[in-house]
Amino acid sequence: MGKCAQVPFSGWLPRAMEGPTPSSAIFYGALSVHAGAFLLLRAGPLLDRAPLAAGALVAVGALTALHATLVGRVQSDVKSALAYASLTQVGIILVEIGLGLRWVALLHILGHGSVRSLQFLRAPSLLHDLHRVESAVGGHLARSGLRLERLVPARLRRRLYRFALERAYLDGLLDTFVVAPWLGLFRRADALERRLCRAVAGEKTGEGEGARGAG
């Protein structure tokens, strides 16, 4: 889930691809993100004997594809939109692996990696070409693709837009329920280690800190 940037660990991939050059972003969005899927392909016999694990894989992949599709539609820059498009396809690949369609998943990995590499290399000149075409036609080009927002009631569109704009609040949830508990555990372990070291050294509590402060 971490290597494939699946929910709830999806935040690292778009942020890793916002800054680097397109050639560097290829490594994350077209190569590295498929490593976890390839590992699952190699572990296919284990999934055949673990239907619960295969079902969990299908659920995680479907949830990631839905999340990335929703969030990707509100991105304002090309590379972030491509990052979430990559997440959508990788989620579908995991669904295929969980369903036992391994040859389909393998072909999907190869095709998606090739197409996404081309898109990342093409990203810098994409907006320039779009502006040139719009100048030639004398206006904005018509929006293409399926208008999914038409399927959502009007009173929920603003909330759904805010939800997608905040990237499903995954970063805040991870900070609260994953990062903060681990940091607290590490701080307590560090304090315990310091007390044990002082006890072994024969120092009294606070004596070492006072001596260092005086120095």
N, C-alpha and C positions, 0 to 999 in steps of 0.2 A: 504493500500500500504506500509505503514511503518512497520507494524507488520509482513507482509508476505514478506518483503524485495523485493517489486516489483519495477520496473523501475519508477522513477529515484532514488529510495531509496534502491538500491540493495547492496551498498558497505559495509553496517555494518555487514552483515552475514558472508562473507568470512573473514573479519578482526577479527570478534569475535571468529572464529573457528581456526585461524592460531596458536594461542598460547596455548589455554587450552589443558588439557589432553583429550583423546578421550571420557572418561566418562562425562566430562563437556561439550564437544562439542555436545553430544547427545541432551542436553537440547535445544540448539539453532537449530541444523540442523534437528532433528527428532521430536521435540515436540513443542517448542515455535513458530517455523515458520508456523506451521499449525493452530495456534490459530485464526489468521485473517480469514483463510478459513472456519473454523468452525463457526465463527461469521456470515459470509456471508450465510452459510447454514441455520442458525437460522433465518436470515433475508430474507429467500427465498420468502415469500409472498409479501414483499415489492418490490423485484426485478420483480416479476410477473406483478406488476402494474406500473413498471417504465422501459419500454423497452430501453430508452436512457441510464439509469444506467447499465442495463444488457449488452448493447452493448459496453459501455465504459469498463466494467469489462472484456469482451472477448478481446477487443483490448489491454488492459494493460497486461493481462495474456499472450497473444500471443507474444507481444513485449518482455516481460521478458523472456519467453522461448527461443526466438530467440537469445536475448542478452546473456543469460547464456550458451546456447549451443556454441555460438561463442567464448566467453571468456574462458569457461571451457576447451576448446581444447588446450589452450596454457599454462595452469598451470603446474608448475614443481613439485609441492608437492601434496601429496595424499589428505590432508584435504581440501585444496583449490579446488581441482578438485571435491571432494565430495560436497563441499558447493555449487558450481555452478550447479552440477547435481541436488542437492536439489531444487535450484531456478528454474531449468527447469521444474521439476515435479510439483512444487507449481504453476507455471504459467499455466501449463496444467490443474491443478485442478480448478483454477479460470475460465479458459475457459469453463470447464464442468459446473461449477456453473452458469455462465452467460448464457449458452445454456439451462439451466433447467434440466440438467442431474444430479440431486442431489444424487441419490443413487449410481451412478457411482462415483461421487466425494467423497462420504463418504467412499466407499470401497477403492478408490485410496488413501485417507488420511491414512487409517488403514494399507494398504499394504506398502505404501511408508515409513511410520514411522517405521514399523517393519524391513524392508530391510535396511533402512539407519542406524538404530541403530546397526544392526549387522556389517555393513560396517565400521562404526566409531570405534567400539570396535576391529575390525580386522585390522585397519589401521596400528598400530605400527609394526606388524609382516609381513605386506604385502610385503614390499621391501626386507626384509630378505629372505622370501620364494621365491621371484622372482629371487634374485641373486643366491640362491641355485639351482633353476631349470635351470637357464642359465649356471651355472657351470657344471651341470650334462649333458646338451645337447651340451656343448662346444661352445656356441655362444649366440647372442641375439635372443630372441623369435620374431617370425614374428608379425608385428602389426596387430591387429584385429580391426574390426569395419568398418563402412562406411567411405571411403576417400572423405569427403565432399570437400576438397580443389581442387579436380579434376574438380569440377563443376565451379570453379572460373577461369577466364582468368589469364594467367601467369603474365601479367603486373600488375594485381591488387592484387596478393597474398601477396606481401611484405607490401603494404599499409594496407591490411586487417589484416595481422599478427600484425602490429604495433598498429592498432586500437584495436584489441583484447588484446594485451599485456598491453595496457594502460587502460584496463577495460572500453572501450568506452568513456573515458574521463569524466565519470559521476561525479567523485569526484571534478574535477576542475570546472565543470559546476555548481554543487551545491554550491561550495564556492563563485563563482562569482555572481550567480543569486538568491541564497537563503540565505546563511549565511551572506555575506557582507551587503546586504540591511537590514537584521534584526539587525545586530550589529550596523549599522549606526542609525537605529531607536532607539535602546536602548540607545546609547550614547547621542542622542539628548534629549531623555526623561530624562536621568540622569542629563544632564546639566540644563534642565528646572526645575527639582526638586530642584537642588542645589540653583538656583537663587530664586525660591519661598521660600525656607527655609531661605535664607539670608534676603529676603525682610521681611518675618514675624518676624525674629529675630532683625530686624533693623540694620543689617550690610550693609556696602557699598560693592560694587563689588570689589573683590580683597583684602578687609580688612582682612577677615578671613584667606586667604591663607598666607598673609604677617605675621600675628601674629603667625601662626603655623610655618612658616619658621624661624622666629626669635627665637622661643622657641627651 
